[in-house]
Amino acid sequence: MLADIAAQFRAHPVATLLELASVVVCIGLFLGTLLLLSSGAPTGRGGPWLALIGVGAVFVVFWTALVPIYERLVYA
């Protein structure tokens, strides 16, 4: 499995890095959500919750808007 990832990285370094970073972000969002849920409901401004939501929103916008625009510009 690690050899497959290394081969894919040599063939397509940017795409592989983006995919691996996406997996790390998803795991981080999941663990962050579990951690924040275990600490209870947000009180006051809810800074950690806002940060988690912000990271998730940026992640979604990146994959649904910026990546398709980039692909259209590069592969058009």
N, C-alpha and C positions, 0 to 999 in steps of 0.2 A: 504494500500500500504506500509506504513512504517513497519507494522507488518510482511508483506511478506519479506521485505528486511532484517529485523532482524532475521527471521527464516532462511533465506538463509545464512545469515552471520554465524549463529550458526552451520549450516550444513557444509558450505564450506567457512571458513573465508578468505583464501588467494584469491580464485577465486572472491569472492564478492568484496573484497577490490580492486583487479585489475580492475574489471568492473566499479566500482564507480569512481575510479581514472581516468579511460579512459574517462568517461563521463565528468569529470571535465576538463581534458586536452583538449578534443574536444571543450567544451564551451569556454575555455580560448583561444584556437587557433582562433576560430570564432570571439570572441570579439576583440582579438588582431589584427586580420586582418581588421576588421571594423575600429578600432581606427587608425591603420596605413594608411589605405586608405583615411580616412578623413583628415589626416595630409598632404596628397599629395605624390608625387613621391619621392623616396629616392634620397638624394643628398650626395655626398661624398662617404664615405664607406658604408653607409646604415646600421649601426649597429643594430638598432631595427629590420629591415627586416631580416638581417642575423640571429638574435637570434630566430625570429619566424620560419624561415625556418629550422633552426637547431633543434628546439624543435619538429617540425612536422616530420622531418627526423628520429629523435631518436624514436619517437612514432611509426612510420611505421616500422622501423627495429625491434623494440621490438615485435610487434604483428605478423609480417610476418616471422621473423627468430628465435628470441629467445624463444618465447612461444612454437612453434612447436617442437623445439629441446628439450626443457624442458619436454614437454609431451611425446616425444618418449623415453627419458631417464627414466622418472618416471613410465610410464604406459607400458613399453615394457616387 
